[in-house]
Amino acid sequence: MTAHRPHKTFTAVTAATFLVASAATGCGAQGGASGDEIVLGALGPYTGTFSSTYGAVPSVLDAWVETVNGAGGIGGKRVRIVTKDIGASPGAAPTAVRELIERDHVIAIVANQDPGVSAWAPYAASKGVPVLSAVTETDSYLNPGNFNAQGSAFAVAYGLGEQAKALGGTLGVVYCAEQPSCAQQAQLMQLFVKAQGVEVPVATKVPASTADFTAYCQQMKDAGVRTVFNSLSNELAERMNDSCAQQGLTAKQIISGALTNLTWKTDPVYDGSVVLDPVAPFFATGVPGVKKYRDALSKYAPSMIGTEQDNSVALRAWASMQVFGTAAATVEGPVTSASLRDAIYGLKGQTLDGIVPPIAFEKGKATFSRCYFRWSPYGEFKALDDGKPVCVDPAKLDPLVEPVLASLR
């Protein structure tokens, strides 16, 4: 675990025009906003099994900080982020969060990409520190102090059922063996798609060390699987999909944007496939918020562009930072944990220039979005639905969500 990852910062001299048209200035600071800076904390599995998915997130956080501080900071103060790498060890997160709050005195946990957030969210809440999550696991919707602005796992799961019906009606689910959150996500997907009349004859976990996928592929062929959803790492998913195609499995892929791979454009395995995402397509520069994001990457993190780490996970982290920045820029006076929390509740209806569905946080309630985004990976990455979210009718989605949340509480 890394205690600190240094971020270059600039002296604040003007309002944060990058985020909003105007920002109120403050004359003091508390709870992490000391002197001329605002201190934030972030954590995620940047190394280890899922490094191919999450490895570039610290660079995205750097790019956000550079962009904002270069435009004058927030309320006349520069922003600094302390990052914690929890690798592939879920048990590392509670210790990391405790250090961020008690030693580094952060005012918020931002761009949280620990899927096991429920293990430490009550502690953060007890300290009055808001959490801005950038994961879709169901744990992230349990605590009212955990703000998750992106499309929810529930909406994506419902969208999976809709796509599976459109592409054949029989779904195979494969998921990672290393993290409990993968099994949790797979169970959620099965619950929702079965409720929509989709058969799931195969649901199996695949270890990262797997070299021969014959048994998995044959199982899906024998079961007549027409579509496949997986929550494996980028590299493992790519190898398994190609292996199954070579063995004659013709199922269409319904994919998470977290697994983005440039080979999708030319690999026939992905012809006719659909990607489901909780944020806008990360490449869709026709979406104003995505254009700002891509411009920042070009300036401050050009080496990640066009790599497998240039994916929706990175944009989710950026979106979380934009929630913080947009809310903080409206605070009159010092930006503290308490003032930030109140400001976040004031963002209702905002989409961060199209990056996320309309924000709808409610005080005292754990809220979730009913929307998701879609894009096509084959030939060229292409946003569907004009890059706008698809929103599920609450009358259809909520009856499925309520028992899931109740079982997790």
C-alpha positions in Angstrom: 0.0 0.0 0.0 1.3 3.5 -0.8 0.7 6.0 2.0 1.0 9.0 -0.3 1.1 9.5 -4.0 2.4 13.0 -4.7 0.3 15.3 -6.8 1.6 18.5 -8.4 -0.3 21.5 -7.3 -0.4 25.1 -8.2 -1.0 28.3 -6.2 -4.6 29.3 -6.4 -5.1 32.7 -7.9 -8.5 32.7 -9.6 -11.9 31.1 -9.3 -12.4 27.5 -10.5 -13.9 28.4 -13.8 -13.3 25.0 -15.2 -16.0 23.6 -13.0 -18.7 26.3 -12.7 -19.2 29.8 -14.0 -18.4 31.3 -10.5 -17.2 30.0 -7.2 -17.5 31.5 -3.7 -14.3 32.1 -1.9 -13.6 31.2 1.8 -11.4 32.8 4.4 -10.8 29.8 6.6 -10.5 26.0 6.6 -11.2 23.0 8.8 -11.4 19.2 8.6 -8.8 18.8 5.9 -8.9 22.3 4.3 -5.9 23.7 6.0 -4.0 26.8 5.0 -4.2 27.2 1.3 -5.3 23.7 0.3 -8.2 21.3 0.4 -7.2 17.7 1.2 -9.1 14.7 -0.3 -8.5 10.9 -0.1 -9.0 8.3 -2.7 -8.5 4.5 -2.8 -8.8 1.6 -5.2 -7.1 -1.6 -6.5 -4.6 0.2 -8.6 -2.1 -2.8 -8.6 -2.6 -6.5 -8.5 -5.2 -8.7 -10.3 -7.3 -5.7 -11.5 -4.4 -3.3 -12.4 -5.3 -3.6 -16.1 -8.7 -2.1 -15.3 -7.9 0.4 -12.4 -4.2 1.1 -12.9 -4.6 4.5 -14.6 -7.0 5.9 -12.1 -4.2 7.8 -10.1 -3.2 9.4 -13.4 -6.8 10.5 -13.9 -6.9 12.0 -10.4 -3.6 13.8 -11.2 -5.1 15.2 -14.4 -8.2 16.5 -12.5 -6.1 18.1 -9.8 -3.7 19.7 -12.4 -6.7 21.0 -14.4 -8.5 22.5 -11.4 -5.5 23.9 -9.7 -4.2 25.3 -13.0 -7.5 27.2 -13.2 -7.2 28.7 -9.8 -8.3 25.9 -7.4 -11.6 26.0 -5.6 -12.6 29.0 -3.7 -9.0 30.3 -3.8 -7.5 27.1 -2.5 -5.6 24.4 -4.2 -6.7 20.8 -4.1 -4.5 17.9 -3.0 -5.4 14.2 -3.1 -3.8 11.4 -1.0 -4.2 8.1 -2.7 -4.2 4.6 -1.2 -3.6 1.5 -3.3 -5.5 -1.4 -1.8 -4.2 -3.9 -4.4 -6.3 -7.0 -4.6 -6.8 -7.2 -0.8 -10.2 -6.1 0.4 -9.0 -6.2 4.0 -6.6 -3.3 3.3 -9.4 -0.7 2.7 -10.6 -0.1 6.3 -7.0 0.6 7.4 -6.4 2.9 4.5 -9.6 4.8 5.2 -8.8 5.2 8.8 -5.3 6.6 7.9 -6.9 9.0 5.4 -9.3 10.4 8.0 -7.2 10.3 11.2 -3.7 11.0 9.9 -4.3 12.9 6.6 -7.4 14.8 7.8 -9.2 14.5 4.5 -12.6 16.2 4.2 -13.9 13.5 1.9 -13.2 10.2 0.3 -13.4 10.7 -3.5 -13.2 8.4 -6.5 -13.7 5.4 -4.1 -13.2 2.2 -6.1 -13.2 -0.3 -3.3 -16.2 -2.6 -4.0 -16.3 -3.5 -0.3 -17.2 0.0 0.9 -19.8 -1.3 3.4 -16.9 -2.6 5.6 -15.8 1.0 6.4 -18.6 3.3 5.3 -20.1 3.4 8.8 -16.7 4.5 10.2 -16.5 7.3 7.7 -20.0 8.3 8.5 -19.3 8.3 12.2 -16.5 10.8 11.5 -18.8 12.9 9.4 -16.7 12.3 6.2 -18.7 12.0 3.0 -17.8 9.2 0.5 -18.0 9.8 -3.2 -18.0 6.4 -4.8 -17.0 5.4 -8.3 -18.0 1.7 -8.2 -21.3 0.1 -9.1 -21.3 -2.8 -6.5 -24.5 -2.9 -4.5 -22.6 -2.1 -1.3 -22.2 1.5 -2.5 -25.9 2.2 -2.2 -26.4 1.2 1.4 -25.2 4.3 3.3 -26.8 7.7 3.1 -23.3 9.3 3.5 -22.1 7.5 0.4 -22.7 9.5 -2.8 -22.7 7.5 -6.0 -23.7 9.8 -8.9 -23.3 7.3 -11.8 -25.8 4.9 -13.2 -26.4 2.1 -10.7 -25.7 -1.6 -10.7 -29.4 -2.2 -10.6 -30.1 -0.2 -13.7 -27.2 -1.9 -15.5 -28.6 -5.3 -14.4 -32.0 -4.5 -15.8 -30.4 -3.3 -19.0 -28.5 -6.6 -19.2 -31.9 -8.4 -19.2 -33.2 -6.2 -21.9 -30.2 -6.7 -24.1 -30.1 -10.5 -23.5 -33.8 -10.7 -24.6 -33.0 -8.7 -27.7 -30.0 -10.9 -28.6 -31.3 -14.3 -28.0 -32.9 -14.8 -24.5 -30.3 -17.2 -23.0 -27.5 -15.8 -20.9 -24.2 -17.2 -19.6 -22.6 -15.4 -16.7 -18.9 -15.7 -15.9 -17.2 -13.8 -13.0 -13.9 -13.4 -11.2 -13.0 -15.8 -8.5 -10.7 -13.5 -6.5 -13.1 -10.8 -5.2 -16.4 -11.5 -3.3 -17.9 -8.4 -5.1 -17.7 -10.3 -8.4 -19.9 -13.1 -7.1 -22.2 -10.5 -5.6 -22.5 -8.8 -8.9 -23.1 -12.1 -10.8 -25.9 -13.0 -8.3 -27.5 -9.6 -8.9 -27.4 -9.9 -12.6 -29.0 -13.4 -12.5 -31.8 -12.2 -10.2 -32.7 -9.3 -12.5 -32.5 -11.0 -15.8 -34.4 -14.0 -14.6 -37.2 -11.7 -13.4 -37.4 -10.5 -17.0 -37.8 -14.0 -18.4 -34.2 -14.6 -19.5 -32.8 -18.1 -18.8 -29.3 -18.3 -17.2 -28.2 -21.9 -17.6 -24.5 -21.2 -16.8 -23.1 -19.0 -14.1 -19.5 -19.8 -13.1 -16.5 -18.2 -11.6 -13.1 -18.2 -13.4 -9.8 -17.9 -11.6 -7.3 -15.4 -12.9 -4.7 -18.2 -13.3 -6.8 -20.1 -15.8 -4.9 -21.1 -18.9 -7.3 -23.5 -20.5 -10.9 -22.4 -21.0 -12.2 -25.5 -22.8 -14.5 -26.7 -20.0 -16.1 -23.3 -19.5 -16.7 -22.8 -23.3 -18.0 -26.3 -23.8 -20.4 -25.8 -20.8 -21.9 -22.7 -22.5 -22.1 -24.4 -25.9 -23.9 -27.4 -24.4 -26.3 -25.1 -22.6 -27.2 -23.2 -25.8 -26.1 -19.9 -24.4 -26.8 -17.1 -26.9 -25.4 -14.2 -24.9 -22.5 -13.9 -22.4 -21.8 -11.4 -19.6 -18.6 -11.5 -17.7 -17.0 -9.5 -14.9 -13.4 -10.7 -15.3 -10.3 -8.6 -15.7 -9.6 -7.1 -19.1 -6.9 -9.5 -19.9 -8.7 -12.7 -18.7 -11.9 -11.7 -20.4 -10.1 -11.2 -23.7 -8.4 -14.6 -23.6 -11.6 -16.4 -22.6 -13.7 -14.8 -25.3 -11.2 -15.6 -28.0 -10.8 -19.2 -26.8 -14.6 -19.8 -26.7 -14.9 -18.3 -30.2 -12.2 -20.7 -31.5 -14.2 -23.6 -30.0 -17.4 -22.5 -31.9 -19.3 -20.5 -29.3 -21.2 -17.9 -31.2 -22.8 -16.1 -28.3 -22.9 -12.3 -28.4 -21.1 -10.4 -25.7 -22.9 -8.0 -23.4 -20.0 -6.2 -21.8 -19.0 -3.8 -19.0 -17.2 -0.7 -20.1 -14.7 -1.4 -17.4 -13.2 -4.1 -19.6 -12.5 -1.9 -22.6 -10.0 -3.3 -25.0 -9.0 -1.8 -28.4 -9.1 -5.2 -30.0 -12.9 -5.1 -29.7 -12.9 -2.9 -32.8 -11.4 -5.6 -35.1 -12.2 -8.9 -33.3 -15.3 -10.5 -34.9 -16.1 -12.0 -31.5 -17.6 -8.5 -30.7 -19.6 -8.0 -33.8 -23.2 -7.3 -32.7 -22.1 -6.9 -29.0 -23.3 -4.1 -26.7 -21.5 -2.4 -23.9 -23.4 -1.2 -20.8 -22.0 1.6 -18.7 -22.9 3.6 -15.6 -21.3 6.7 -17.2 -21.4 8.2 -20.6 -19.2 6.4 -23.2 -15.7 7.5 -22.2 -14.7 8.3 -25.9 -17.8 10.3 -26.9 -16.4 13.8 -27.2 -19.8 15.0 -28.5 -20.8 14.9 -24.8 -19.5 18.1 -23.3 -18.3 16.6 -20.0 -16.5 13.8 -21.8 -14.8 16.4 -24.1 -13.4 18.2 -21.0 -12.2 14.9 -19.7 -10.5 13.9 -22.9 -8.9 17.3 -23.2 -7.5 16.9 -19.6 -6.1 13.5 -20.5 -4.4 14.8 -23.6 -2.7 17.5 -21.6 -1.8 15.7 -18.4 -2.0 12.0 -19.0 -1.4 11.4 -22.7 0.4 8.0 -22.1 -2.8 6.3 -21.0 -4.8 7.3 -24.1 -5.5 4.3 -26.3 -4.5 1.8 -23.7 -6.7 -0.8 -22.0 -6.7 1.4 -18.9 -8.4 4.2 -21.0 -11.8 2.9 -20.1 -15.1 3.7 -18.3 -13.5 3.0 -14.8 -11.2 6.0 -15.4 -14.1 8.2 -16.4 -16.1 7.1 -13.3 -13.2 8.4 -11.2 -13.3 11.7 -13.0 -17.0 11.9 -12.6 -16.6 11.5 -8.8 -14.1 14.3 -8.8 -16.5 16.5 -10.8 -19.2 15.8 -8.2 -16.8 17.1 -5.5 -15.6 20.0 -7.5 -19.0 21.2 -8.7 -20.5 21.0 -5.2 -17.4 22.5 -3.4 -17.4 25.5 -5.8 -20.9 26.5 -4.5 -19.9 26.5 -0.9 -20.0 29.9 0.8 -17.2 29.9 3.3 -14.7 27.1 4.2 -15.1 23.8 2.3 -15.4 21.3 5.1 -16.9 17.8 5.3 -20.2 19.2 6.5 -20.4 22.1 4.0 -19.5 19.8 1.2 -22.2 17.3 2.1 -24.8 20.0 2.1 -23.6 21.3 -1.2 -23.8 17.8 -2.8 -27.4 17.6 -1.9 -27.9 20.8 -3.8 -26.8 19.2 -7.1 -30.1 17.6 -7.8 -30.8 17.3 -11.5 -27.2 18.0 -12.6 -25.5 15.6 -15.1 -22.0 17.1 -15.0 -22.3 18.1 -18.6 -23.7 14.7 -19.6 -21.2 12.4 -17.9 -23.8 10.9 -15.5 -27.6 10.6 -15.3 -29.4 13.3 -13.5 -28.2 13.4 -9.9 -31.0 12.8 -7.3 -29.4 12.6 -3.8 -31.8 12.9 -0.9 -30.9 13.7 2.7 -31.0 10.8 5.0 -31.6 8.3 2.2 -29.4 5.8 0.3 -30.2 6.7 -3.3 -29.4 5.0 -6.6 -29.8 6.0 -10.2 -32.3 4.1 -12.5 -30.3 4.9 -15.7 -27.4 3.5 -17.7 -25.6 4.2 -21.0 -25.0 2.0 -24.0 -22.4 1.8 -26.8 -21.2 -0.4 -29.6 -17.6 -1.8 -29.6 -17.1 -3.4 -33.0 -15.8 -1.6 -36.1 -15.4 1.6 -34.1 -16.5 2.6 -30.6 -19.8 4.3 -31.2 -22.2 5.8 -28.6 -25.8 4.6 -28.8 -28.8 6.6 -27.9 -26.9 9.8 -28.9 -24.7 9.3 -25.8 -27.6 9.9 -23.5 -28.7 7.6 -20.6 -31.4 4.9 -20.9 -33.6 5.2 -17.8 -35.7 2.3 -16.4 -39.3 2.8 -15.3 -39.3 2.9 -11.5 -42.4 0.7 -11.5 -40.4 -2.1 -13.1 -37.0 -1.6 -11.4 -37.8 -0.7 -7.8 -39.7 -3.9 -6.9 -36.5 -5.8 -7.9 -34.2 -3.4 -6.0 -36.0 -3.2 -2.7 -35.5 -6.8 -1.6 -31.9 -6.8 -2.6 -31.1 -3.7 -0.5 -33.1 -5.2 2.4 -31.1 -8.4 2.3 -27.8 -6.4 2.4 -28.7 -4.2 5.4 
